[in-house]
Amino acid sequence: MFRFTEKTVSGTVSWGKLSLTPFLFLVVPAFAGTYPGVGRPATPAEIAAWDIDVRPDFKGLPPGSGSVAQGQKIWDAKCAFCHGTFGESNEVFTPLVGGTTAEDIKTGRVASLTKPEVARSTLMKLSTVSTLWDYVRRAMPWNAPKSLTTDEVYAVVAYLLNLGDILPDDFVLSDRNIAEVQARLPNRNGMTRNHGLWEVKGKPDVVNAPCMKDCTPEVKVGSEIPEHARNDHPGNASRRSRW
Amino acid sequence: MDPAGRLRRAPEHFLDPRQIADVQSGRRDFLRGAFLAAAGVAAGAARAAEGDPAILELPQHSKGLGQPVAERGYGLPSEHEKNLQRRESPGLTRVGGSSVSFTPLQGLFGIITPNGLHFERHHQGWWDIDPNSHRLMVMGLVREAKVYTMDDLMRLPAVSRMHFIECGANTGMEWGNVAVPTVQYTHGMLSCCEFTGVKLSTLLDDCGFDRKNGKFVLAEGADGSGLTRTLAMERALDDVMVAWAMNGEMLRPENGYPLRLVAPGIQGVSWVKWLRRIEVGDQPWATKDETLHYVDLMPDGMLRQYSSIQECKSVITTPSGGQTLLDRGFQNVTGLAWSGRGKVKRVDVSFDGGRNWRTARLESPVLTKCLTRFNIDWVWDGRPAILQSRAMDETGYVQPKINQLRAVRGRRSIYHNNAIQSWRVGEAGDVSNVQVY
């Protein structure tokens, strides 16, 4: 009986054009799935509770707003401990901020990604602002994920982008202007899907030959384990062997 | 304490200078001396001429009463196997909740990874979730969004499949140069299990997914990170599973108990653990772990997004870095091969740095997107050697050399390094990690 009640409730509210009165629902069970009696319809409240993803086209982004100034307060209280006052810290996680320029904002390509000496920061790689918004909401702060309000998420995202000189100090980020922010991301044009590793039938980058005899004129050792690294991993001689 | 065979099997163990000097002076039996000292039985030494004390002097286990049944309600490995552990790589990460532990491939046999040694990768720590309160929601572009309990899922038509799981960053530390000493750290973000669950297509059908517009699927975890990854619908409908079991028992908490995604051939991050939600959509999601991480940096500064397939790869696990050959003569050389595009077709092994190759024996079963064990005979003549394995899959793709990969992808990618691994055997029998160009 309990299951039946549940089905009736959700059957009347969650189906859009298939929504039926309870009476009709009983007489003409609508879509019952392939496996009768297994699972139950999700209620709108349940879907809303879990459907927190935000896509690059901003599908799923809830209305709200937050300023750079508000974001700074949240940052200093909840984020700076791990990420540093300026998002620059490399102590706990890799840096969030650094390596982007005003020129990058014009081109949409972060030039320093070609420079080995520059440590890769989050803002150097970020190509979609939705990614940042979605992640802060679902996973931050580190030890209390999903605890920020919608407006707090807007504020923290605004402050982080301000630390990267992408947004001005007086900016108020909202669902209404986030598309404009997307158009300022330094690496918005820096992502490609033109490769063979997405589809099983994709084309590999390199083709090696299954040569069996006299394959290389010269065997050259180009790199070997440095002496200092030989015993720096756990389980070494001092801890003895398997047998 | 003595090596059972003539190979020192230390998970990581390089000879110290004194030991190398011993070996070079011809004292290849120095470990035997250590064994006798450790045995500490004076009588044993005195009777050594008569034979092996392990035979001549009956041990306690032959003369006393052993342990009763059910002494351990859940069995444990032997005390003598304690050193075989999954381990972190020092300096690789700084927070245990967002880190990796590596499977000790050098100590495993066959193709199945014991559940307690399966590699771990958590993004915000692991949990032991009560299965009674765990739910899976399937929603988005479906006729009916549904909620399933674990009981519901386990009533559905189940399948059991053996597959490897490999982190996209496996061997990632070696893109620049040789960096780590042993196969545990070069290749240990790799495991293989028999998984049991329900095909994702079964659940998508049950919810009446939109076959016209439903081009992508999002999988989301119930942990703090709420880890999310996009799958193309073609993949989702092929062989992806929603699994609750590994190797005959429920999943381990560190591996997603009570429910995880199994995405054969695709990098491990897509095998979402503690799976709580599946959403059908018409576009990919560009989530954090497909935009900021798990993107391959190319030499021109472009980042490859949604690089997912684990291409054909192999590695010799014995002998491998950190081990020591104690004698010239016969050795069984063994290793693992796999491909995210299908079955392994052939594995060739070279003992001279890639100049000449011989084809290894593949042990059965040889399954699609599953580890395959290979073995090959070798007689070590005591001279330096460089061992390599090169796998080919059923598409005809041949595992590349590191310099072939670097010519296209540079040296700064973190992901999808499936290059041929080289182990150098020194004159002292010490095996170390090298790259051959």
Interface residues (C-beta under 8 A of the other chain):
Chain A: S14 W15 L18 F31 G33 T34 Y35 V38 G39 R40 P41 A42 E46 I47 W50 D51 I52 D53 R55 P56 D57 K59 E91 V92 F93 R109 V110 A111 L113 T114 P116 R120 T122 K125 L126 S127 T128 S130 T131 D134 Y135 R138 A139 W142 P145 K146 N187 G190 M191 T192 R193 H195 G196 L197 W198 E199 V200 G202 P204 D205 V206 V207 N208 A209 P210 C211 M212 K213 D214 C215 T216 V219 K220 V221 G222 S223 E224 I225 P226 A229 R230 N231 D232 H233 P234 G235 N236 A237 R239 R240 S241 R242 W243
Chain B: M1 D2 P3 A4 R8 R9 A10 P11 E12 H13 F14 D16 H80 E81 N83 L84 Q85 R87 E88 S89 P90 R94 V95 G97 S98 P104 G107 H123 Q124 M137 M139 R143 E144 A145 K146 V147 Y148 T149 D152 R155 L156 N177 V178 A179 V180 P181 T182 Q184 Y185 T202 D205 D206 C207 G208 L218 E220 G224 S225 G226 T228 A232 E234 R235 D238 G265 R276 R277 E279 G281 Q283 W285 A286 T287 K288 T291 L292 V295 D296 L297 M298 P299 D300 G301 M302 L303 R304 Q305 Y306 S307 S308 I309 E311 G321 G322 G340 R341 R346 D348 D352 G353 G354 R355 N356 W357 R358 I386 R390 M392 Y397 V398 Q399 P400 K401 N403 Q404 L405 A407 V408 R409 R412 H416 S422 R424 S432 N433 V434 Q435 V436 Y437
